[in-house]
Amino acid sequence: MRLVVDLNRCQGYAQCAFLAPDVFAMHGEEGLLYDPETDEAQREKLAQAAAACPVQAILVDSVETPAEAVSGER
């Protein structure tokens, strides 16, 4: 999964850090730190964090790996 946060839109409400602390962390009062390449196991928490963001600054996207990349075929 890929995670994108629009840091220009983020206002530092920290709802994401509260709901998914393994992925998001506040740095000071307004700085948000996050892991853009998250584990699939975090999907539910990330969905909750994205929904809870008052300014909708969080985008969670599935990254699909092509089958040939996994099997080594071309």
C-alpha positions in Angstrom: 0.0 0.0 0.0 1.0 3.5 -0.6 0.2 6.4 1.6 0.2 10.1 0.6 -0.4 13.0 2.9 -0.9 16.5 1.5 1.3 18.3 4.0 0.1 21.7 2.7 -3.4 20.8 3.6 -2.6 19.1 6.9 -3.4 21.3 9.9 -1.8 19.1 12.6 -5.1 17.9 14.2 -3.2 14.5 14.9 -6.3 12.3 14.5 -4.2 10.1 12.2 -1.4 9.7 14.8 -4.1 8.8 17.4 -5.8 6.2 15.2 -2.7 4.7 13.5 0.4 5.4 15.7 2.5 2.8 13.9 2.3 4.8 10.7 1.9 8.5 11.8 3.7 10.6 14.4 3.6 14.3 15.2 6.9 16.1 15.2 6.3 19.2 17.4 3.0 21.0 17.3 2.3 20.9 13.5 4.9 18.6 11.8 3.6 15.2 10.7 5.9 12.3 10.1 4.6 9.2 8.3 5.7 6.0 6.5 4.6 6.3 2.8 5.1 2.5 2.2 2.9 0.8 4.7 2.1 -2.8 5.4 -1.2 -4.3 4.2 -2.0 -5.2 7.9 -2.4 -1.4 8.6 -5.2 -1.1 6.0 -8.1 -0.8 8.4 -6.3 1.7 10.7 -5.3 3.8 7.7 -8.8 3.9 6.4 -10.0 5.1 9.8 -7.3 7.7 10.0 -8.0 9.0 6.5 -11.8 9.2 7.3 -11.1 11.0 10.5 -8.9 13.7 9.0 -10.9 16.9 9.2 -9.2 18.4 6.1 -9.1 15.1 4.1 -5.3 15.4 3.7 -4.7 11.6 3.6 -4.8 9.4 0.5 -4.5 5.6 0.9 -3.8 3.8 -2.4 -3.3 0.1 -3.2 -0.2 -0.7 -5.2 -0.7 -3.7 -7.3 2.4 -5.6 -8.4 2.2 -7.0 -11.9 2.1 -10.8 -12.0 5.1 -11.0 -14.2 7.2 -9.1 -11.7 6.3 -11.6 -9.0 6.9 -14.7 -11.1 9.9 -13.3 -13.0 8.2 -13.9 -16.4 8.1 -11.3 -19.2 
